[in-house]
Amino acid sequence: MKHIELNKDKLFYSIGEVAKMFDVNASLIRFWEKEFKQISPKKTESGKRKFTEKDIRNIQQVYHLVKEKGYTLIGAKEHMKSGKKEGNKLVEIELKLNNIKTTLAELLEE
């Protein structure tokens, strides 16, 4: 699963920053935003998207399902929409474990 490092002091991220995190085009993030109701960034008066950590974690889950697990877009939507809590919980746990692993690796380097 792709590891995403977030700045704990930062509340919002631009679409460009989010696209760079996942090494995808901003247009794909906008597309996923339209397709997945779980991704709902706030927008400024000028229409610029402001993604929260929750949005980024949801994008990470979509990325994992579609890009890494090979789900079709429909399959990923159904997986996230159907409330498969066990499946979603497993992905959540996997994300947290990967974050812990990365933190431990960084500590070992110091």
N, C-alpha and C positions, 0 to 999 in steps of 0.2 A: 504494500500500500504506500502511495506517495506520501512522504512526510512533509508537512507544512509547518514552518516555524512562524509563529505569530508574536508580535511585539505586545507584551502584556500592558504596556502604557498607552497603546494606541486603541482608540475606540472604533474608528472607521477606516476603511480602506477604499481606494478608488478602483474602478473597474480595471484600469491598467495594471495596478498592483496585483489584483486578484488573478488576472490573466497571466501575469508573469509567474506567480506562485505555481500555477499548474502548467505552464509552458503551452498555453493555448491562445487563440485569438480572442479579443474582447467580444467579437461577434458570437462566439460559441457560448460565452458566459451569458450574453443577452438572450440567446436562444434558450439556454437551459432555464433562465429566469422565467421565460414565457411558458415553458413546458412543465416546470416543477413549482407548485405553489409553495413548497417549503423554502424556496429561495425568493426572498422579498426584501431587497435592499430599500433603505429609505432614500428619498430623492430630495435634492435641494430645490429651491425655487426655480433655478435654471435647468433642472432636470438631470443634474449629475447624480449618479448612483453613489450611495455611501453604504458599503457592505460591513456588517457586524461580524464578530467571531462566529455567531450562530449561522449566519449566511454562508460563511466560508466553510464551516464544518458540513453543512448540507451540500455545498458544491463538491467538497471532498468526497462525500458519500456517492454523489452522482458520478463523479470522475472514477471512483473505485469500481462502481458497478458497470459503467459503460466502457471505460477505457482499459481497465485492468482485468475485470471479470468477463468481459465480452457480452454483457447483457445488451439486448436491443433497447432502443429508447422506450418502446412500449413496455418491455419487461421491467426495466428500471423504474418507470413510472408506476407500474402496478405494484412492484416490490415496495416502493416508498409510500404509495397511496393506500395500499390495502391494510396498513397497520400491522404488518408482520413484525410484531414487536420483538420476537426472538431474533429474527434476522437482523433487524435494525440494531438491537442490543449487541449482537455479536460484532457488527461493523463498528459500533461505538467503542466496544471494549478493545477491538483490534487497533483502532485509532489511538486510544489512550496508551495501550501497551507500546505502540511504535513511538509515541512521544516520550515515554519513560525510557525506552531503549536509547533513543537519541540523546536524551539528557544524561544518561549514565555514560554513554560513549564520550560525550563532551567532558564530563567530570574526570574520566580516566585519562583523557589527553592532557588535562591540567596537571 
